[in-house]
Amino acid sequence: MDGMNYLTVAYLGMIAGIALWTWTVVNRSKSIEARLHAVETSMGIVASDADTIAKEQAE
């Protein structure tokens, strides 16, 4: 395999790896967001009240 073919395969592999990593991160983010929403719902927290609750916890 000459140099240009090697670089082509390497770049395509890097692009595929970055795409897979990005897809994994997005899916985990959606999962965490859904779990957080479920916890907030079960605790009766409205999204608009979330910041005030955080401020109370910090004090």
MOPAC internal coordinates of N, CA, C and O (Angstrom, degrees):
PM7 1SCF
backbone

  N    0.0000 0     0.00 0     0.00 0    0    0    0
  C    1.4459 1     0.00 0     0.00 0    1    0    0
  C    1.5333 1   107.44 1     0.00 0    2    1    0
  O    1.2310 1   121.30 1   -55.53 1    3    2    1
  N    1.3200 1   115.12 1   124.47 1    3    2    1
  C    1.4585 1   117.38 1  -179.85 1    5    3    2
  C    1.5274 1   110.84 1   -80.60 1    6    5    3
  O    1.2310 1   120.75 1    -6.17 1    7    6    5
  N    1.2855 1   116.17 1   173.83 1    7    6    5
  C    1.4541 1   122.11 1  -171.29 1    9    7    6
  C    1.5146 1   115.10 1   -60.59 1   10    9    7
  O    1.2310 1   120.08 1   138.86 1   11   10    9
  N    1.3291 1   117.45 1   -41.14 1   11   10    9
  C    1.4592 1   119.98 1  -177.21 1   13   11   10
  C    1.5315 1   111.28 1   -68.19 1   14   13   11
  O    1.2310 1   119.86 1   139.86 1   15   14   13
  N    1.3076 1   117.87 1   -40.14 1   15   14   13
  C    1.4703 1   120.82 1   177.06 1   17   15   14
  C    1.5222 1   110.38 1   -65.06 1   18   17   15
  O    1.2310 1   120.34 1   139.45 1   19   18   17
  N    1.3091 1   116.96 1   -40.55 1   19   18   17
  C    1.4605 1   121.27 1   178.29 1   21   19   18
  C    1.5222 1   110.62 1   -60.88 1   22   21   19
  O    1.2310 1   120.15 1   134.79 1   23   22   21
  N    1.3299 1   117.32 1   -45.21 1   23   22   21
  C    1.4578 1   120.78 1   178.55 1   25   23   22
  C    1.5252 1   111.71 1   -64.05 1   26   25   23
  O    1.2310 1   120.01 1   141.07 1   27   26   25
  N    1.3194 1   117.58 1   -38.93 1   27   26   25
  C    1.4623 1   121.32 1   178.26 1   29   27   26
  C    1.5123 1   110.91 1   -61.36 1   30   29   27
  O    1.2310 1   120.59 1   132.96 1   31   30   29
  N    1.3173 1   116.48 1   -47.04 1   31   30   29
  C    1.4623 1   120.71 1   179.71 1   33   31   30
  C    1.5354 1   110.02 1   -65.06 1   34   33   31
  O    1.2310 1   120.24 1   139.92 1   35   34   33
  N    1.3151 1   117.14 1   -40.08 1   35   34   33
  C    1.4622 1   120.84 1   179.82 1   37   35   34
  C    1.5236 1   110.90 1   -64.65 1   38   37   35
  O    1.2310 1   119.61 1   135.54 1   39   38   37
  N    1.3286 1   118.34 1   -44.46 1   39   38   37
  C    1.4625 1   121.10 1   179.22 1   41   39   38
  C    1.5223 1   111.40 1   -64.90 1   42   41   39
  O    1.2310 1   120.24 1   137.41 1   43   42   41
  N    1.3219 1   117.14 1   -42.59 1   43   42   41
  C    1.4682 1   119.97 1   177.90 1   45   43   42
  C    1.5241 1   110.62 1   -63.56 1   46   45   43
  O    1.2310 1   120.39 1   142.28 1   47   46   45
  N    1.3174 1   116.86 1   -37.72 1   47   46   45
  C    1.4644 1   120.27 1   176.28 1   49   47   46
  C    1.5141 1   111.90 1   -64.82 1   50   49   47
  O    1.2310 1   120.41 1   139.03 1   51   50   49
  N    1.3304 1   116.83 1   -40.97 1   51   50   49
  C    1.4681 1   120.20 1   178.31 1   53   51   50
  C    1.5225 1   110.77 1   -65.08 1   54   53   51
  O    1.2310 1   120.09 1   137.59 1   55   54   53
  N    1.3191 1   117.43 1   -42.41 1   55   54   53
  C    1.4603 1   120.99 1   179.23 1   57   55   54
  C    1.5264 1   110.08 1   -63.13 1   58   57   55
  O    1.2310 1   120.24 1   137.73 1   59   58   57
  N    1.3170 1   117.14 1   -42.27 1   59   58   57
  C    1.4669 1   120.73 1   178.23 1   61   59   58
  C    1.5289 1   110.59 1   -64.52 1   62   61   59
  O    1.2310 1   120.27 1   139.38 1   63   62   61
  N    1.3213 1   117.09 1   -40.62 1   63   62   61
  C    1.4594 1   120.64 1   178.60 1   65   63   62
  C    1.5154 1   112.31 1   -64.48 1   66   65   63
  O    1.2310 1   120.27 1   137.33 1   67   66   65
  N    1.3230 1   117.09 1   -42.67 1   67   66   65
  C    1.4640 1   121.00 1   178.29 1   69   67   66
  C    1.5220 1   110.23 1   -66.22 1   70   69   67
  O    1.2310 1   119.82 1   140.49 1   71   70   69
  N    1.3182 1   117.96 1   -39.51 1   71   70   69
  C    1.4645 1   121.43 1   178.65 1   73   71   70
  C    1.5213 1   110.47 1   -63.79 1   74   73   71
  O    1.2310 1   119.89 1   136.83 1   75   74   73
  N    1.3159 1   117.82 1   -43.17 1   75   74   73
  C    1.4653 1   121.55 1   178.65 1   77   75   74
  C    1.5225 1   110.99 1   -64.48 1   78   77   75
  O    1.2310 1   120.20 1   136.93 1   79   78   77
  N    1.3135 1   117.22 1   -43.07 1   79   78   77
  C    1.4658 1   121.33 1   178.71 1   81   79   78
  C    1.5244 1   110.58 1   -62.78 1   82   81   79
  O    1.2310 1   120.34 1   135.68 1   83   82   81
  N    1.3346 1   116.96 1   -44.32 1   83   82   81
  C    1.4630 1   121.28 1   179.76 1   85   83   82
  C    1.5213 1   110.52 1   -62.70 1   86   85   83
  O    1.2310 1   119.94 1   136.19 1   87   86   85
  N    1.3150 1   117.72 1   -43.81 1   87   86   85
  C    1.4623 1   122.23 1   178.83 1   89   87   86
  C    1.5255 1   110.32 1   -60.82 1   90   89   87
  O    1.2310 1   120.01 1   138.00 1   91   90   89
  N    1.3193 1   117.59 1   -42.00 1   91   90   89
  C    1.4593 1   121.86 1   179.00 1   93   91   90
  C    1.5241 1   110.78 1   -64.26 1   94   93   91
  O    1.2310 1   119.83 1   135.28 1   95   94   93
  N    1.3169 1   117.92 1   -44.72 1   95   94   93
  C    1.4643 1   121.68 1  -179.55 1   97   95   94
  C    1.5272 1   110.42 1   -63.81 1   98   97   95
  O    1.2310 1   119.77 1   137.35 1   99   98   97
  N    1.3174 1   118.04 1   -42.65 1   99   98   97
  C    1.4677 1   121.38 1   179.77 1  101   99   98
  C    1.5227 1   110.24 1   -64.02 1  102  101   99
  O    1.2310 1   120.11 1   136.97 1  103  102  101
  N    1.3276 1   117.40 1   -43.03 1  103  102  101
  C    1.4691 1   119.91 1   179.01 1  105  103  102
  C    1.5215 1   111.59 1   -64.82 1  106  105  103
  O    1.2310 1   119.80 1   138.81 1  107  106  105
  N    1.3080 1   117.98 1   -41.19 1  107  106  105
  C    1.4685 1   120.44 1   177.69 1  109  107  106
  C    1.5199 1   110.76 1   -65.24 1  110  109  107
  O    1.2310 1   120.36 1   141.46 1  111  110  109
  N    1.3207 1   116.92 1   -38.54 1  111  110  109
  C    1.4509 1   120.75 1   178.53 1  113  111  110
  C    1.5214 1   110.96 1   -63.30 1  114  113  111
  O    1.2310 1   120.24 1   137.14 1  115  114  113
  N    1.3288 1   117.15 1   -42.86 1  115  114  113
  C    1.4612 1   120.63 1   177.29 1  117  115  114
  C    1.5201 1   110.82 1   -62.89 1  118  117  115
  O    1.2310 1   120.46 1   139.50 1  119  118  117
  N    1.3187 1   116.73 1   -40.50 1  119  118  117
  C    1.4619 1   121.12 1   179.42 1  121  119  118
  C    1.5260 1   111.02 1   -64.34 1  122  121  119
  O    1.2310 1   120.39 1   135.08 1  123  122  121
  N    1.3162 1   116.87 1   -44.92 1  123  122  121
  C    1.4695 1   120.86 1   179.38 1  125  123  122
  C    1.5215 1   110.18 1   -64.64 1  126  125  123
  O    1.2310 1   120.24 1   139.06 1  127  126  125
  N    1.3199 1   117.14 1   -40.94 1  127  126  125
  C    1.4606 1   121.08 1   179.18 1  129  127  126
  C    1.5353 1   110.48 1   -62.54 1  130  129  127
  O    1.2310 1   120.29 1   138.36 1  131  130  129
  N    1.3252 1   117.06 1   -41.64 1  131  130  129
  C    1.4631 1   120.42 1   179.08 1  133  131  130
  C    1.5311 1   110.98 1   -66.16 1  134  133  131
  O    1.2310 1   120.29 1   138.97 1  135  134  133
  N    1.3215 1   117.05 1   -41.03 1  135  134  133
  C    1.4598 1   120.05 1   178.31 1  137  135  134
  C    1.5188 1   111.16 1   -66.16 1  138  137  135
  O    1.2310 1   120.00 1   139.90 1  139  138  137
  N    1.3180 1   117.61 1   -40.10 1  139  138  137
  C    1.4556 1   121.50 1   178.04 1  141  139  138
  C    1.5274 1   110.74 1   -64.21 1  142  141  139
  O    1.2310 1   120.62 1   138.31 1  143  142  141
  N    1.3098 1   116.42 1   -41.69 1  143  142  141
  C    1.4648 1   120.24 1   178.01 1  145  143  142
  C    1.5304 1   110.54 1   -62.70 1  146  145  143
  O    1.2310 1   120.38 1   139.73 1  147  146  145
  N    1.3323 1   116.88 1   -40.27 1  147  146  145
  C    1.4645 1   120.30 1   178.80 1  149  147  146
  C    1.5329 1   111.01 1   -63.69 1  150  149  147
  O    1.2310 1   120.01 1   139.21 1  151  150  149
  N    1.3082 1   117.58 1   -40.79 1  151  150  149
  C    1.4687 1   121.08 1   178.76 1  153  151  150
  C    1.5200 1   110.08 1   -66.38 1  154  153  151
  O    1.2310 1   120.36 1   135.15 1  155  154  153
  N    1.3342 1   116.91 1   -44.85 1  155  154  153
  C    1.4597 1   120.07 1   178.96 1  157  155  154
  C    1.5258 1   111.01 1   -61.68 1  158  157  155
  O    1.2310 1   120.28 1   139.87 1  159  158  157
  N    1.3198 1   117.07 1   -40.13 1  159  158  157
  C    1.4588 1   120.85 1   179.11 1  161  159  158
  C    1.5157 1   111.01 1   -65.90 1  162  161  159
  O    1.2310 1   120.11 1   136.79 1  163  162  161
  N    1.3143 1   117.40 1   -43.21 1  163  162  161
  C    1.4635 1   120.35 1  -178.71 1  165  163  162
  C    1.5309 1   111.89 1   -67.90 1  166  165  163
  O    1.2310 1   120.42 1   153.68 1  167  166  165
  N    1.3333 1   116.80 1   -26.32 1  167  166  165
  C    1.4561 1   120.69 1   177.84 1  169  167  166
  C    1.5201 1   112.29 1   -90.39 1  170  169  167
  O    1.2310 1   120.11 1   173.78 1  171  170  169
  N    1.3301 1   117.39 1    -6.22 1  171  170  169
  C    1.4444 1   121.76 1   179.61 1  173  171  170
  C    1.5102 1   113.54 1    76.18 1  174  173  171
  O    1.2310 1   120.24 1  -152.22 1  175  174  173
  N    1.3161 1   117.15 1    27.78 1  175  174  173
  C    1.4639 1   121.60 1  -179.59 1  177  175  174
  C    1.5232 1   108.61 1   -92.76 1  178  177  175
  O    1.2310 1   120.89 1   -52.51 1  179  178  177
  N    1.3168 1   115.91 1   127.49 1  179  178  177
  C    1.4588 1   121.59 1   174.86 1  181  179  178
  C    1.5247 1   107.25 1   -89.31 1  182  181  179
  O    1.2310 1   120.61 1   -34.07 1  183  182  181
  N    1.3255 1   116.43 1   145.93 1  183  182  181
  C    1.4662 1   120.13 1  -176.85 1  185  183  182
  C    1.5231 1   112.28 1   -56.87 1  186  185  183
  O    1.2310 1   119.94 1   144.71 1  187  186  185
  N    1.3205 1   117.72 1   -35.29 1  187  186  185
  C    1.4626 1   119.80 1  -179.52 1  189  187  186
  C    1.5272 1   112.09 1   -70.11 1  190  189  187
  O    1.2310 1   119.95 1   157.78 1  191  190  189
  N    1.3447 1   117.69 1   -22.22 1  191  190  189
  C    1.4622 1   121.53 1   178.72 1  193  191  190
  C    1.5251 1   112.92 1   -88.78 1  194  193  191
  O    1.2310 1   120.13 1   170.91 1  195  194  193
  N    1.3046 1   117.36 1    -9.09 1  195  194  193
  C    1.4630 1   120.70 1  -173.32 1  197  195  194
  C    1.5256 1   111.90 1   -61.18 1  198  197  195
  O    1.2310 1   119.67 1   140.55 1  199  198  197
  N    1.3093 1   118.24 1   -39.45 1  199  198  197
  C    1.4658 1   120.36 1  -178.76 1  201  199  198
  C    1.5228 1   111.45 1   -68.25 1  202  201  199
  O    1.2310 1   119.51 1   141.94 1  203  202  201
  N    1.3156 1   118.53 1   -38.06 1  203  202  201
  C    1.4456 1   120.34 1   179.62 1  205  203  202
  C    1.5227 1   111.10 1   -68.67 1  206  205  203
  O    1.2310 1   120.63 1   145.45 1  207  206  205
  N    1.3204 1   116.40 1   -34.55 1  207  206  205
  C    1.4703 1   119.84 1   176.81 1  209  207  206
  C    1.5231 1   109.95 1   -66.06 1  210  209  207
  O    1.2310 1   120.19 1   138.96 1  211  210  209
  N    1.3122 1   117.25 1   -41.04 1  211  210  209
  C    1.4636 1   120.73 1   178.78 1  213  211  210
  C    1.5279 1   110.52 1   -63.22 1  214  213  211
  O    1.2310 1   120.24 1   140.32 1  215  214  213
  N    1.3068 1   117.14 1   -39.68 1  215  214  213
  C    1.4720 1   120.64 1   179.56 1  217  215  214
  C    1.5245 1   110.23 1   -66.37 1  218  217  215
  O    1.2310 1   119.90 1   141.52 1  219  218  217
  N    1.3407 1   117.79 1   -38.48 1  219  218  217
  C    1.4588 1   120.85 1   178.03 1  221  219  218
  C    1.5248 1   111.43 1   -64.63 1  222  221  219
  O    1.2310 1   120.36 1   141.91 1  223  222  221
  N    1.3281 1   116.91 1   -38.09 1  223  222  221
  C    1.4523 1   121.53 1  -179.82 1  225  223  222
  C    1.5211 1   111.04 1   -68.54 1  226  225  223
  O    1.2310 1   120.11 1   147.75 1  227  226  225
  N    1.3141 1   117.40 1   -32.25 1  227  226  225
  C    1.4604 1   121.05 1  -179.05 1  229  227  226
  C    1.5272 1   111.79 1   -72.31 1  230  229  227
  O    1.2310 1   120.52 1   152.66 1  231  230  229
  N    1.3052 1   116.61 1   -27.34 1  231  230  229
  C    1.4658 1   120.25 1  -176.95 1  233  231  230
  C    1.4692 1   110.64 1   -83.43 1  234  233  231
  O    1.2310 1   120.10 1   180.00 1  235  234  233

